[in-house]
Amino acid sequence: IGGKYLSAVPPARTPYYHPDASTSVLESGVGSPTDAGGWAYRDVQGGANFGMIIVNCSHTDSRGSAWTSY
């Protein structure tokens, strides 16, 4: 309502590594993402990154930055 929230989850785009995907996974551990594409949500309460949503891909983009850094 009023444009305050997203009406849909946009797809995570990781060209050459995974198909575009709006899916998400819960990342309960402190390790790396599952590298399945889409999004990952960090759900460890009390953790420094609790609530963070990241791209679920451990590969790097054309500039050498890990997709998980976005």
HUQUIJO-V733938 format. One line per field, one symbol per residue. psi: psi as a letter, one per 30 degrees, with the letter a starting at -180 (. if undefined). A space follows every 10 residues. Layout:
BEGIN
psi=???
END
This chain:
BEGIN
psi=kggflkflkl kkjikfellk kglllkjfag allfhglblk kjgjkflfgk fkklkikfll afggkkfff.
END
